[in-house]
Amino acid sequence: MNMSYTTLKKCSLCGIITCAIVLFSGSIFSTKAQVRIIPPLQEMRIWTPQLLLDNLIIKGTVKNSVVEVHYRQELRNRFQHTIEGEYIFPVPSGASVSEFVLEQNGKKLKGEILDAKEARTRYREIVRKLVDPALLEYIGQKLMRVKIFPIPPGENATITFDYSHISGREAGMVKIVLPVATVSTNYPPQKASIAVELAFQDSRGIENIYSPSHKIDIVRRDNEQVTVGIEQSETLLTSDIILYYGYTDEKIAADVLFHHEKGEDGYFLLLLSPTDRYQRQQILEKDVIFVTDKSGSMEGEKIEQVKDALKFSLENLNNNDRFNIIKFSTGITQFQEKLVSAENFRESGIEFCGAIEAEGGTNLHEALLSALAMTESSTNPCYIVFLTDGLPTVGKTNISEIVKDVTGRSGENVRIFNFGVGVDVNTHLLDLLAEENSGVSTYIQPGERIDQAVKDFMMKIAYPAMTDVKLQFNQIAAYDVYPKDVHDLFEGDLVSVVGRYSASGKSTLSVKGRLDKESVEYTHEVEFPETETENDFLPRLWATRKVGYLLDNIRLHGENQELVDEI
């Protein structure tokens, strides 16, 4: 642990502690929640180690844009002596604080609210004494303060407070910000365990919930009630929690966020999802063909997990779906000669899967062509779920020829989703098959569960809402858009598309596709702003998507100087 020592006499110098972080003379770890420490001894040597935060729990509700939040932050004195301090937290703009309390040893101490003028004076004093540019960001906001004394060595204190405010809007979306970040030019970001639960309720409907800052879990009760959760252990507090959601009366929800600096082309993020206004009877029928490797290398735990995954998949097909199963090794064996009804053949399909045994080589070329032959007369969305753990060893084994044959037999309604198991799988082959056939490859490393990956995928594709999706912005030139193709929308899905634009003004977003075997089109009016300083995460998100796209092209099709220069 790095330490910088300073001699203090008769409490002549005050420091800042951020939740449980202690800082002294000449440098400061700035954050949105701070504690002021007064050394109690007449003369002592003090160091400035980074101290880990304890648990942060946030619970709240968002009702028709009204945000009510309860914070609970646990603090710990990791000094070897008793400390005295103040906890300081900047209140979000326009917020009303109902209670701010310190709990310690069964006692509660209420805090006080400083107005903006006193807060500015106080912060300027802090900045003047402990120069850190990060503090300047918070000047002008209200501050909450609670005195903390004493905190004995090794003991905890808990800060709790409630506030409410009206959330802001950006580009038609509701925006919620929960302050949690710690920022400093002098010290690394702080870590803490975070648990967040927000219950959303909006009579206008809730669509396109999105967070650019954190991974979120979404539980939807109905179109108007949704719960969002975040749970992370010992995570770096590098960003506040930022959430967006939209609402719409349309069957396809479309929301757009922008960032546009003056003198530069702008960035946009399109969020697209089917809404609850799609009824289940409108959800498309689908055909699913499971093509599973049963070669000798699959013996043991792998083949048992595959059988479990297939059983789950068949149990969760819709009654009006059709399916078939192909198991392959040196040769191939089909469950049925053609696609059959899930309602009538589900149980016998499960029995067929339960009898799979691992043996032989890997003839994946013949297996895939047999699956494609079943899709030739189908007008439904067709999903081939392909599971393998190795290289092609029997039949045609040349990668280029396999990809050419498979792609040549694949129709526009066919998607190939690959699951590569272990370290010996030919990732180049699987990625080419996925790219050429509108699918995705998922890789399961040793120790990871095959069945869970397949189960997650099957739940995702359970209800196709729109297929063969095409997006177009009219009147505005959008370019460098990623991903290049959307293909399909599923119930509960959220598709994000990032890109750039060169001119501002009104535009019409056209979303075309197929619904219940008929062509449909939905349009949304969008205003591309001339300047927009919010959403500064968009350039980074766009750059990440573009570089990933270019690297994938190099990996799959070989390096060329133009792609290298663009990266």
Buried (B, 14 or more C-beta within 10 A) or exposed (E): EEEEEBEBEEBEBBBBBBBBBBBBBBBBBBBBBBBBBEBBEEEEEBEBBBBBBBBBBBBBBBEBBEBBBBBBBBBBBBBEBBBBBBBBBBBBEEBEBEEBBBBBEEEEBEBEBBEEEEBBEBBEEBBEBBEBEBBEEBBEBBBBBBBBBBBBEEEBBBBBBBBBBEBBEBBBBBBBBBBBBBBBEBBEBBBBBBBBBBBBBBEBBBBBBBBBBBEBEBEBEEBBEBBBEBEBEEBEBBBBBBBBBBBBEBBBBBBBBBBBEEEEEBBBBBBBBBBBBBEEEBBBBBBBBBBBBBBBBBEEEBBBBBBBBBBBBBEBBBEBBBBBBBBBBBEBBBBBEEBBEBEEBBEEBBEBBEEBEBEBBBBBBBBBBBBBEBBEEBEBBBBBBBBBBBBBBBBBBEBEEBBEBBBEBBEEBBBBBBBBBBEEBBBEBBBBBBBBBBBBBBBBEEEEEBBBBBBEBBBEBBBBBBBBBEBEBEEBEBEBBBEEEBBBBBBBBBBBBBBBBEEBEEBEBBBBBBBEEEEEEBBBEBBBBEEBEBBEBBBEBBEEBBEEBBEEBEEBEEEEEEBEEEE
